[in-house]
Amino acid sequence: MRGIEGAAMRADEGVAEPGSEGVPTRGSDGAAARVSEPRGPGGPEVWIRGPVDEPEQPRQPYEEDRQLVVSARTFSWVATHGGAGASTLATVFGGHDAGRNWPRPDQGEPASVLLVGRTHATGLDAVLHTLDIFRRGDAPPGLDLDAIVLVADAPGRLPRQLTQRVKVINSVIDVYRVPWMPAWRTGDLIGPLPRETSSLARLTGRSAA
């Protein structure tokens, strides 16, 4: 795989339950405020350090509405093997199609990575292989692996042995599933999204049907 190298991780390797990380909050410091006392020509100026009470400013029209608008995060879709479906997903959900290469944040490509693979045995092995690269810290510095996106390789339920591999992956990182989409085979990428992709649509900022 061009740009992606590393040793494959065994599917039966023991994995730890994912933890949760807190989100730090940012405080604010009072700025120095300049206050002039009534004086004549050449009179003194007084500087006060710390917060100074100021009259409340009237809220601008629609200010609350603007504060509620949150920009969707932009991702780089990285295919873990040929035919994974990264290009299709980038077209449907938006973001950067990195193909089978690592994204280049220094050239403006998103550093947040979504790894893409099919749900057949070869695809899941390729996902585990690339996931292990991140686990060992061998991915290029600055990249952030956000989730795995598994695209159905055929209609219907997965065989039991493939379901077990999906569980191994899901035990260490978030997994988003994309069902079999017959319309995508013919190039129809503008239709409504299936219900099963609603969580992926929220992640990428794409509206689902």
N, C-alpha and C positions, 0 to 999 in steps of 0.2 A: 504494500500500500504506500504510495508516494507521499512522503511527509509524515507518515505515522508508523513508528516502529516500536517494538517492545515484545516482551514475552507474554504468552497467553496465560490467563489465570484459569485454573481448573474449576470446573463447574461445581464440584463437590467440596471446594475449599471452604472452611468455616469462615463466617463473616460475622462481624459485630453489628448489633442493632444500631441504626442511625440515631444520632442524638439531635438535640435541638440547640441552636445557638441564639443567645439573646441579641437584641438589636440595641446598640449604644445610643444614648440620647445626647444632644449637644446643648450645653448651657450658654448663657450670654453674659458678658461683662458690661458694667456700666461705663459709658464713655465720658470723657472729660467735657463738661459743658461750660461754656463761657457766659458769665452773667455780668453785666455792667450795672453798677449802682448809679443812682442819679449823682451827677457831679458837674462841676463847671469845667472850663477849659483847663486841661492839664491834670484833671483829677485822677484818682487811682482806678484801676481795673481789678476785679475780684474773680479768681478762678476757683471753681468748686469741682472736686473729683467725686464721681459717684453718680447714681441715677438722680435725675431731677424730674419732679412731677411736671408734666405738661398737660395742657387741656386736651381732652380726647378729640381726636380728629373725626369728622363725619365719615362714615363708611361710603366708599365709592359705589355707584350702581353696579350690581352684578358681581361685586367683589367676592362674595361667598361662593357664587357659582364658579368663578375662576379658580378659587382655592380647591374646589372639589375635582377639578380636571387633573388627571394623572397621566402622564405620558407612558405609553406601553414600552416595555424594555425591548431592545433589539437584540436578536440572537444570530449566531453563526451556526448554520446547519452543516454538520460534518458527517459524511457518509463513511461508515466503517467497512464497507465492501462495495463492489460494483453492483448497481441496480438496487441500492438500498431505498431510494426514493427521496433523497435530500433535496434534489432540484424541484420535484413536485411540491414538497412541503414548503419550501421557500416561496414558491409561487403562490400557493394557497394561503399560507399563514403570514407571509411577509418575512423579512430578514435577509441575511446574506447567505448565499449558496457557496460554501467553501469547497464543495466537491469532496475529494479524498485528501485534501491538504489541510494543514492547520491554518486557522485564520491569522491575519497579520494586523494586530491592533495598531502598530506603528504606521500603518498605511490606512488607518481609518476603519478597518474591519472590526466588527463587534468581538470583544474578548469573551463574552458569555457564550458557551458552547452547548449545543444540543446534539448528542450523538444519535445517529439514525441507523437502524438495521432492520432487516426482515425477520419474520418469526420462524423461518425454517432453520434447520440445524446449523448450516453454514453461516447464516446471518447472526444467530445468537452467539456462536463461537467468536465471530469477528467483533461483536459488541463486548464480550468478556475480555478479549484480547486488548482492545483499546481502553476499556475501563481500567485494566490493570496498569496501563501506562500512566494514567492519572494517579492511581493508587500508590505507585512507586515513586511518583514525583518526577517522571521522565518526560512529561509533556512540556512544551515550550513555556518559559516563565511568563506570567501575566494572564494566562488563560484560566477561565473559571468554568468548570464543568457543572452545568445546572441540572440536567436531566437526561434520560434516555428516552427516545421515541421509537417504539416498535411498530412497524407497519406489517399488517397481515399479508402473508404470502399466498393465501388461498382463502376462499370462503369457508365458513364453518368453524367449529371449535378446534383448538390445538390438541394434538396427541398428548398423552400424559407426560411423556419424557420431555417434551418441549415446554410444557407448562411448568415443570420443575425447574428448568433452566431460567425461565422468566422470574420465578419466585426467588432464585438466587440473586439475580440482578436487582430485583425490587427490594431485597433486604439491605442493600447498601446505598441505593440512590433512588430518587423518584423515577417512576416509569409511566409514560403516557402511551396508550394504545390507540392505534388508528386502524379501523376495521377495513375489510376488503371493500374497495370502491370500484365497481365495474365502470362507472363513467370516466374515471381517471385513466383507464386503459385506452380509451378512445380520444384522450386529450381534452375532455370536458372538465375544466377545473374551476368553472364559475358557478356551479350549482350550489345549493345550500349544503352546509356541513351536517354530518350525522350527529345525533345526540351523544354518541360515545366520545366525540372529540370536544365536548364543551369545556372540559378542564384545560385542554391544550389551547383552545381558542382564548380562554381567559388569560392564560399565561402570556400569550403572544399579542393580545389585544385585538384579535380577530373575532367578529361576532359570529356565533354559531346559530343554526336554525333551532 
